[in-house]
């Protein structure tokens, strides 16, 4: 069967004003090089999620690569994208694994069940978007609500940053907090310096490169345990595990409210990805939005069944495309294959897990804040008018509920700060809007943004 890409020009060069479109490719040598570049761009963020949550890195890499290829197939090779680990799941995974040791399969299996459920919901949303468009999503979740939900997911994780910064004293009271906090400070300082000193790909990889600097410093201070890395095999199968069975443990259903807000984030990420790529290649890709959501949902379902982290489209790789002007989906096929090959090396997984808590704290002090600022960016990009009370109260109440991590339990159902903050954002906005209309108050475009 003929490959779906046609050769761009002579396959060697890209002129200054030209783009390598999704259906085109350069020569295979260069295409493999661009695919490897996408792996480098996604790797730092993708391995951070299993490092933070305890999910197996090898399974995460496997389903990341597989999910990317499924995404390309389901979007007809029209939408270049890499599916890496989703940070939106970090807080609810912490809820699902509470009470279990770090990396305990029993706790991870509980989270995997919820990941599957969220994948099903994203898939259903994708089907609805493909049939009816995105108008109903915008009506339910206008920018002020969407921005608040995304922001509180990041800021809700602030206590976890403090714990990691000091070496995870919550689990290890005897840890040397001074050494870990020093490693954390070196890590965040390195991230900031790399960001301002370098441009292009190196600058965009400041988080993973800063982590490398922090890791080296931590190793010199003697707080990195290399025993597991030395004993791990170079080649072996990914570390898969099955999800927990909700029919054997009905309490699993109670986890779902904590995960539901993540669906809104995945919708926002996918819609934003489609629009960004469409603008960059001057094409209307909106008709592919439903397929993109469906593909992301299917990828997340498969990851949940096999013990991998949930997936989402990656902005890091959009940055690589913008810098190189190469939008060929062939490069993403290469990236997916490389990721799957890396997943068959247990030594890679052991190396990832050897990163000490202090270094992780230095990374997450910026990373979690950046997740929160994505929500702020949604407000800015959509010109949300915060002189309007409806927008003020929607954002203010949701953020405080989420950051303070209010919680409520009804039977077996647990609502954490993210779930309650999301309910607050949606409820406050639509209730105030309904009351304003009922009493005849004007609700113009500026108010409902």
Buried (B, 14 or more C-beta within 10 A) or exposed (E): EEEBBEEBEEBEEBEEEEBBBBBBBBEBEBBBBBBBBBBBBBBBBBBBBBBBBBBBBBBBBBBBBBBBBBBBEBBEBBBBBBBBBBBBBBBBBBBBBEEBEBBEBEBBBBBBBBBBBBBBBBBBBBBBBBEEBBEEBEEBBBBBBBBBBBBBBBBBBBEBBEBBBBBBBBEEEEBBBEBBBBBBBBBBBBBEBBBEEBEEBEBBBBBBBBBBBBBBBBBEBEBBEEEBBEEBEEEBEBBBBEBBEBEEEEEBBBBBBBBBBBBBBBBBBBBBBBBBBBEBBEBEBBEBBBBBBBBBBBBBBBBBBBBBBBBBBBBBBBBBBBBBBBBBBBBBBBBBBBBBEBBBBBBBBBBBBBBBBBBBBBBBBBBBBEBBBBBBBBBEEBEBBEEBEBBBBBBBBBBBBBBBBBBEEEEEBBBBBBBBBBBBBBBBBBEBBEEBEEEEEEBEEBBBB
